[in-house]
Amino acid sequence: MGAIQERIAEVAGYQAKRTAREDFDEFWSRTLDRFASKPLNGRRERAETMMQGITAEHVTFEGFDDTPLHGWFLVPNGSGEKKKHPCLVIYQGYQCHRGLPENYAAWLLMGYAVFAVDTRGQTGETGNRLTSGQGIVKGWMTQGILEPEQFYAKAMTIDAWKALQWVKAQPEIDPQRIGVYGSSQGGGLALQMAALSDVPRAAVANVPNLCHLEFALMNSTGSVAEIAEFLARNPGELERVLTTLSYFDNLNLAEKINIPVLYSAGFKDMICWPETIAAAYNRNPAPGKELLLYPFMGHEEGPDEHRLKVYAFLREQLQR
């Protein structure tokens, strides 16, 4: 076996110990119960698009708090008002936003409706009304990090969860054919939703973040590096930070997944290291999971070959 094959085998078999605290399941049960009945206060408004045969709407809804969350709701006109569409809920990478409706043309041409949502505070229309009990370093990932209940990632996760609740209720959507999709931070959110929500039937997580966060703290050059910088300045807070992170780590959430998930990892990715992704993948007990490994890929959605595999996976899961 050569060096490349050895590296592939090493990553594919990578295991990490679960870091969940004793009240992990109770934390999420309590949290989801609290937010299940919170009003969405959703609003749909017609938006302009240069795509023909597509209805585009600007959506505003509420998730964790009263911050107005923004998204595009895009639906192929199809053959009559009674047609129910499969739908992809698309989450964004760190410091990215949903962009233009036209960015989702490929999905629409394949017959999917799309709900593309911003992440609070991260460059799009959506702001962030959270407060923080302590100072933070640059970016968003240290806001409230000393307490799980106050952590920015909790609000981000609940926002993503409520987006699924909103789209499931829309009359154009087949509630049995909803999938979640994202890359990097968006891929991490897709994995969280696969674990925490009963809405999605399939998930695609391209180079997902929020996996094996203790490893990421030591190695990642991405958003998790903000937390490492916080700890460099506040070394006495390590245990509190690790406790907070443990509730949102896909390494710990993976055991709650029971739907098919397609993962990808690039060996040249210094933001979402392949070990972090493999660790979460290997703790996922669900049938129908697959991890696609790319030894020469960095932090990106993947080559054309990967996209074709994603299209085939989602067609099998959502368009049967």
N, C-alpha and C positions, 0 to 999 in steps of 0.2 A: 504494500500500500504506500503510495507516494504522499508527499507533504500536503497536497491539496485534499486528497481523499481522507487523510488523517484529520485534517482540520474540519472537514464536513462532518465526519463521524463524531468528533469531539463536541461540536456545537449541537448536533442533533440529539446527542445523549445527555446534554447538560442538565443537571438536576440542582435544585436549590431548596433549602428547608423553608417551610411555611413560617411566616413571622407574625401571623395574626395573634392579637391579644385574646384573652379569655372571653371577653364580651363582644367579639367581632360580629357574630351572627345576631346578637341582640341589638347591637348598634345599628345594623342595617335594617332589621325588622322595625325597630322604633322609628328610624329616620323615614323609611318609605311609608309607614302608616301615617306619620305626621303630614307628609306632603301629598298623599293620595287624593285627598279631597280639596286641596288648595285650589281656588279658582284660577283658571288659565287666563281669563279676560282677553281671549283671542280676538283679533280683528283682521279681516281680509280686505285688501284694496287692490283693484286692478292695476297692473303695472305694464309698462311698454316693453315690447320685445320685437326684434326683427325676425324672429323665427315664425314661420308660417305653421298653422295647425296646432299651435300651443296656446293654452291659457296661462298667463303669468300673473301671479298675485304677490304683493308684498304683505307679509304676515307680521303682526306684532302679538306677542303673548308674554305671559309671566311664568317664571319658574320658581327658583328658590326664594325670591323676595319680590319687591315691586319694581325691580329693574325691568324696563321694557326690552324684551329680547326680539331680535329681528331675523327674518328669514325669507327665502323665496319659496313659494309653493307653485310648482310647475306641473301642468297636467296636459298630456296629449288629448286633443279634442275627441279622437276615437270615433266610434259609430253610435252616437246617441248618448243622451244624458244618463241612461241607466247603466252604462258600462262602468265596471269597477276595475281599477288599475292596480297592479302591483306597485309598490312604492319603495324608494330608497330614501332613508334619512341620512344626510351626509353631514359629518362633523369636520371641523376645520383643524388644520395644523396650528402649532403655536405661533402667535402673532400674525395669523392670517385671518382673512374674512371671506365671506361667501362669494364676493366678486359679482359678476354679471350673470343674468339668467342664461345668456348664450353659452356660458362656460359648461353647461350641463346638456348641451345638444345631443351628445352621443347617447346618453342614458335615455333621453326622451325619444330618440329615433328607435331605440330598442324596445319601446313600449312601456317604460317605467314612468310613473309620476315621481317627482323629486321634491323633497323638503330639505333645503340647504339652509342651515342655521349658523348664525354668528356665535362666537364664544364671548362671553361678557368681558368687556374692556379691551379686547385684542384687535385693535385697528379698524374694525368695521363700525357700523352705526350703533352697535350695542354698547352702552356704558356699563358702569359697575357701581352700585350703591352700597356695597359692603363697607363696613368699617374694620379697622384692625386694632387690636389691643397692644401691639408693639410695633416698633419700626421695622421696615422691610428693606431689602436690597432691590436693585433694579428688576423690572419685570413684575410678574404676578405670583410667582410660585412660593413666595414667603409671606404673603398676606395671611395673617391669622395662624401661622404654622405651629404655634405652640399649643394649640387646642384643636382637637378634631372637629368640634362643633363650630369653630370659627374659621376653619381653613378655607381658603379660596377654592381648593379642589372640591370641597363638599358642595359649594354653590354651583360650580361648573358641572358636576355630576348630576345634581338634581335638575339643573336646566336641561341637560340632555335627556334625562328621564321624562321630564314633562313635555318635551318636544314630541316624544313618542305617543304620549297620552293625547296630545293635540291632534296629531296626524291620523291616529286610529279613528277618531270621531268624525273625520271628514267624509261626506257622502260619496265622493269620487273614488275613495280608496277601499280596496279589498282588505279588511283587517286581518285576514289570514295570510296575506302575502306582502308583509312589510319586512324589509331588511335594513341593516345599518352598515355604514361604510365610512371609512376614514383612513387617513395616513398620519403617521407620527402621533401628535396629541390626539388627532381625530381617530386614529386607529386605537389608541388607548381608551378613548370614550366608547368606541364601538364594542370593545371587549367588556367594558364595565356594563354596558347596556345588555350584552348577551348574558351577563351574570345576574343582573338586578331586575330586568324587565321581562314580563311575559308577552310583550308585544312582538319583538322581532322573531322571524323564523330562520334567519341566517345572518351572518356577519362577515364582513371583510375587514381585516386589520392589516394594512400595509405598514411595514416597519413601525409597529406600535410603540408608543411611549407608555409611561406609567406602569412599567413591568420591572419586577425585581429591583426595587428602588434603592436598596442598600448597595447593590453592585453599581447601579447607575450613579449614586452619590460619589463613589470613588473614581468613576471613569468618564462619565458623560460630559460632553462639551455643549450640550443643549440646555433646555430650560431647567433641568435638574441641577445644573451647575450653579444656578442662582441660590439653591438651597445649600450647596456646598460652600458658597461664599458666605452665606449667613452663618454657617457653623464655624467657618474660619474666624469670623468676628465674635462669635458667641459659643466657644467650645463647650461651655458648661451646660448648654441646652441640648446636647446630642440625644440623650434618652427621650426627652419630650418630643423632639422632632421625629425620631424613629417611631415612636408610638403613634403620632399623628399620621405619618406616611403609611403605616401598616394597614390602616382602614381603607386606603384608596389604591393599594398596590394590586395589580392584576395577578400577581403571583398568588395572593390570598383569595382573590375573588374567583379565580379560575375554576375552583371546585364546584361553583354554583352554576356553571354553564351546562346547558342541555340541548343546545342547537348546533348545527354545523357551522364551523368557523374556518375561514381561510386566512392564514397568517403568511407574512413574508418577512425575510430578514436579509440584510446585506452585510457581508463580512468586512467591508471597508467603511461601515457606518460607525462613526465616533459619537453620534448623538443617541441613537437607540441601538446599543451593542447587541449583536446576535445572541449572546449568552442570556441577556435579559428576556428576550422574546422566547427563546427556547425554554427557559425556566418556566414561564407562564404557560406555554403550550404543553409542556410535559406534565403539568398539574391539572390540565383540562381533561375530565373523564368522558366528555361527550363523544359519541360516534359521529363520523362525518367530518372530523377536523383534519386539516392538512397544513403543514408548514413547508413553504417553498423557500429554499435557501439559494442565495446568489453570491458566490464567492468573490465576484469582482464588482459588486454593486455597492454604492454608498447610501446616503440617506435620501432616498427617492422612491417614488411610487413603483418604479420598475420598468423594464423594457417592454417592447410590444408583445413579446411572448408571454410575459406575466399578465398584461392586460387581457389578452385573449383567454388565459386561464381564469381570470376573475369573471369575465363575461360568461364563460361556460358554467362556472360554479353557480353564479346567481341565476342564470337561466334554468339550471336544474332545480334549484331550491325554490324559486319564486314564480316561475312561469309555466309550471307543469299544469 
